[in-house]
Amino acid sequence: MIEKGTFRRIILPGDLGGHQLSQHVREVRQALVEHLAGLDVDAFAQALHRAAVSEKEYIS
């Protein structure tokens, strides 16, 4: 998800206040909702398991 441009947009200093920032937040929220709605929960759980096992191997 972090690799998707929608979640990595640069917010310019001039957009940090008022309506522009609120609009950026709305757009990212909508993209997040859509991403989560299409998430394959079983595949994600398997990926989490693999990451946890891999992490555990490094700290043992």
C-alpha positions in Angstrom: 0.0 0.0 0.0 2.8 2.4 0.8 4.1 2.0 -2.7 0.9 3.4 -4.2 1.1 7.0 -5.3 -2.2 7.9 -3.6 -0.6 7.3 -0.2 2.7 9.0 -1.0 1.6 12.3 -2.4 3.5 15.4 -1.4 1.5 18.1 0.3 2.9 21.5 -0.5 3.4 24.0 2.2 0.7 26.2 0.7 -1.8 23.3 1.1 -1.2 22.8 4.8 -4.1 24.9 5.9 -7.8 25.1 5.4 -9.7 23.5 2.6 -6.7 22.1 0.7 -5.5 20.0 3.6 -9.0 18.8 4.3 -9.4 17.8 0.7 -6.1 15.8 0.7 -7.2 14.0 3.9 -10.6 13.2 2.3 -9.0 11.8 -0.8 -6.5 9.6 1.1 -9.3 8.4 3.4 -11.4 7.3 0.4 -8.4 5.6 -1.1 -7.8 3.8 2.2 -11.4 2.7 2.4 -11.3 1.4 -1.2 -8.0 -0.4 -0.5 -9.4 -2.1 2.6 -12.6 -3.1 0.9 -10.7 -4.9 -1.7 -8.2 -6.5 0.6 -7.9 -10.3 0.5 -8.0 -11.0 4.2 -6.6 -14.5 4.0 -3.7 -13.5 1.8 -3.0 -10.5 4.1 -3.0 -12.8 7.1 -0.6 -15.2 5.4 1.7 -12.3 4.6 1.6 -11.1 8.2 2.4 -14.6 9.4 5.4 -14.8 7.0 6.6 -11.4 8.2 6.2 -12.3 11.8 8.1 -15.6 11.4 10.9 -13.8 9.5 11.1 -11.1 12.1 11.2 -13.7 14.9 14.1 -15.5 13.1 16.2 -12.3 13.2 15.7 -11.6 16.9 16.4 -15.1 18.1 
